[in-house]
């Protein structure tokens, strides 16, 4: 996934993709950024703007 695609996805779709990767492929948030090959700040900003934050205990994004 590149930054251009990141901008076109809704936060709800993006959080679904991120959580699926976290559940199936990635042991933590850093692995997710590497796996998706995206800028961590862009992902965090987009999800935070829609009320999602990363929970390291559950290894997924959740609503605040």
C-alpha positions in Angstrom: 0.0 0.0 0.0 1.3 3.4 -0.8 0.5 6.9 0.5 -1.7 7.7 -2.4 -4.0 4.7 -1.7 -4.0 5.6 2.0 -5.5 9.0 1.3 -8.4 7.5 -0.8 -9.5 4.9 1.9 -12.0 5.7 4.6 -10.8 5.3 8.1 -13.2 2.5 8.7 -11.8 0.5 5.7 -8.2 1.4 6.7 -8.7 0.2 10.3 -10.1 -3.0 9.0 -7.1 -3.6 6.8 -4.7 -2.6 9.6 -6.4 -4.9 12.2 -6.5 -7.8 9.8 -2.7 -7.5 9.2 -2.1 -7.1 12.9 -4.1 -10.2 13.6 -2.7 -12.4 10.9 0.8 -11.2 10.0 2.2 -8.6 12.4 3.3 -9.0 16.0 3.2 -5.3 16.7 2.6 -1.8 15.3 6.1 -1.4 13.9 5.7 -4.7 11.9 2.4 -3.4 10.5 4.1 -0.2 9.2 6.8 -2.3 7.6 4.3 -4.9 6.2 2.1 -2.3 4.6 5.1 -0.2 3.6 3.4 3.1 4.7 4.5 6.1 6.6 3.5 5.5 10.3 2.6 9.2 10.8 0.2 9.2 7.9 -1.6 6.1 9.2 -1.7 7.3 12.8 -3.0 10.8 11.8 -5.8 9.4 9.6 -6.9 6.8 12.2 -6.7 9.3 15.1 -8.8 11.9 13.2 -11.6 9.3 13.1 -11.2 8.3 16.7 -9.0 5.2 16.5 -5.9 4.5 18.5 -3.5 1.6 18.8 -3.9 -0.7 21.8 -0.6 -2.6 22.3 -2.1 -5.1 24.7 -4.7 -6.3 22.2 -2.4 -5.5 19.2 -5.2 -3.8 17.3 -6.7 -0.4 16.7 -9.8 0.5 18.7 -12.1 3.5 19.1 -11.2 5.8 21.9 
